[in-house]
Amino acid sequence: MSDLINYDPVDALHLPISERVLDRLGDILLASDEILGMIAANPLLPSDATRCVERSVKTLYEQVNDLMKTLAD
């Protein structure tokens, strides 16, 4: 059972590279979503810096999402 807990698709060389790349891109999407949630959850944070981060992370999220769709086709 511990093998499943410690399983990392990036190290699973028997998987196609596209599957391993998609796994890591999914990690980026999750992290981006968490960043946007942190910004949205703190109403005291609105500043030029946080707005810039929010715009950049939204753009990154959209680009990674599009890339994942392309790889999954």
N, C-alpha and C positions, 0 to 999 in steps of 0.2 A: 504494500500500500504506500510506503514512503516513496517508492519510485514514481508513483503517479503524482504525488505532491511536489516532488522536485523536478518534474518533467519540464523541460524547456525546448519548445519547438525549434528554436534557433540552432540548438546543438543536435537535433535529430536529423542527422545527415541522410537518413533514408527517406525523409520527406522532400518533395520537390522544393526548389528554392522559392518558387512563387508562394507556396504555402507558408514558408518561414518568413518571407518578406511581409505577406499579408498579416501574419501574427504580430509582427513588430509595428506595422502601420496601425493596427487596431490598438496597440498600446499608446501610440501617439494620439489617436482619437480620444481614448479614455482620459489621458492626461490633459488634453486640450479642454475637454468638457469639464473636468474638475477645476481647471483654472478659471474658466468662465463662471462656474458656479460659485467659486470663492469671491470673485469680483462682484457678482450679482447679490451675494448674501451680505455684503458689507456696504450699506448705504453711505457710510462715512468716507469711503474711499474715492468717490468721484474726483478725479483730478486729470490734468492733461496726461500725466504718465499712465494712469490706469486706463483711460480711454484709448490711448495709443496701444497699450498691451492688449486690451480687449479687441480692438480692430485687427491687430496682427494675428492674434490667436484664432479669431473667427476666420480670417483668410487662410491660415494654415489648416484649420479644420476642414474647410471646404476643399482645399487643394488635395489633402490627404484622402478625403472621402472620394473625390473624383478619381484619384489614382487607384484606390482600392477597387472601385467599380471597373476600371479599365483592366486591372490585373485579374479580376474575378471572371471576366467575360471569356 
